[in-house]
Amino acid sequence: MLSLEEGTLAVKTARKVIEEYVRTNKVPRVELPESFNGLSGVFVTLKKAGELRGCIGYPYPDLPLGRALVEAAIQAATQDPRFPRVRSAELDQIVVEVTLLTEPEPLRVKPLDRPRHIKIGRDGIIVEYGLYRGLLLPQVPVEYGWEPEEFLEHGCLKAGISPDMWVDEKTRIYTFQGQIFQEKAPRGEVVEDRIDPTLDKCELLD
């Protein structure tokens, strides 16, 4: 967990990296405190006029938070396959958001019991079936008003498999929680928001 001060720094760092990279194609040097040296999963989300403009991140704590933050920021602005690269002219309209993830943990219950062990608004999910994998952040089912079964179905769809595959014993379900920091307006005040009803689906970096 980060403090609001640290979360603000994370968002401002992501903003700095995005703006510099979009304008110059170079990664700026950033200096972060020791608390950013620990391994952590992180997603960087960009929104424009309330709509998703890019979202990519690392679901597992494989990299130091500072490095993962910088890489996810660049990828969210330039590599999300659903959107064109962010242009310099858009930077004044884009809101930057950073979500820190707890380490995903396997949901060790019988497949049919999975919905009862997922709490909407608290848990995000990762659905894995062989080489297929999809992630939905905790905010997504809140936005769409999904119940746990619907959440699992859409997690399967995100993974590219049939929506009813969550009942298959070969399908692995992982849950995690998120801590969200976001700008209230482009380059504006940063606030912590545990549930963001405007967040859409995100892409994963391996």
C-alpha positions, 0 to 999 in steps of 0.5 A, spaced: 500 500 500 502 506 498 500 513 501 497 518 498 503 522 497 507 516 494 500 515 490 501 522 487 508 521 486 506 515 482 501 518 477 505 524 476 511 520 474 507 516 469 505 523 467 512 525 466 514 519 462 508 519 458 509 526 456 516 526 454 516 519 451 510 522 446 514 528 444 521 526 444 520 518 443 525 518 449 524 515 456 526 521 461 530 519 467 526 519 474 528 519 481 523 515 486 524 513 493 526 507 496 518 505 497 518 504 489 524 499 489 519 493 492 516 488 487 509 490 485 504 489 479 501 495 476 497 498 471 497 505 468 490 507 465 489 513 460 482 516 459 480 522 455 473 525 456 471 519 460 473 514 455 478 509 456 484 511 451 489 506 453 491 501 459 496 496 460 500 493 466 503 488 469 499 483 473 504 480 477 510 483 482 516 481 477 519 488 477 520 493 482 515 498 482 518 504 479 521 500 473 514 497 472 511 504 472 515 507 467 514 501 462 507 500 463 506 508 462 510 508 455 506 502 453 499 504 455 500 511 451 503 507 445 502 500 445 495 498 447 493 494 440 486 497 441 488 504 440 492 509 436 498 512 439 497 518 443 499 524 440 502 530 443 495 534 442 491 529 446 496 530 452 492 536 455 485 532 455 488 525 458 487 523 465 492 519 468 491 513 473 495 508 476 493 502 480 497 498 484 495 490 485 496 485 490 499 479 488 494 474 485 492 468 489 489 462 486 482 461 488 482 454 491 475 452 491 470 448 487 469 451 480 461 451 482 463 455 488 467 460 485 462 466 485 461 465 492 468 467 493 469 473 489 466 480 492 464 485 487 468 492 488 474 488 492 476 483 487 479 483 480 480 476 477 485 473 472 482 467 468 487 462 465 486 456 461 492 453 458 495 459 454 489 463 454 489 469 459 485 475 461 485 480 467 479 484 469 480 490 474 476 490 480 473 496 478 470 493 471 464 489 474 462 495 478 461 499 472 457 494 468 453 492 474 455 485 474 454 479 479 460 474 480 457 469 475 457 475 470 464 477 472 467 470 471 463 470 464 466 476 462 473 474 465 473 468 460 471 472 454 477 477 456 481 470 456 478 468 449 475 462 451 467 461 452 464 464 457 462 458 461 469 455 462 469 458 469 466 452 471 471 447 468 476 445 473 482 446 468 480 453 468 484 457 473 481 463 477 486 468 481 483 474 485 487 480 487 485 487 490 487 494 487 489 501 490 487 506 485 490 513 484 488 518 479 488 525 476 481 529 478 483 532 471 488 532 466 495 534 470 490 536 476 490 534 483 491 526 485 486 522 489 485 515 491 479 512 489 478 504 491 473 503 486 473 507 479 466 506 475 469 509 469 475 504 468 474 499 462 478 492 461 486 492 460 491 489 457 497 485 460 504 485 459 508 479 461 
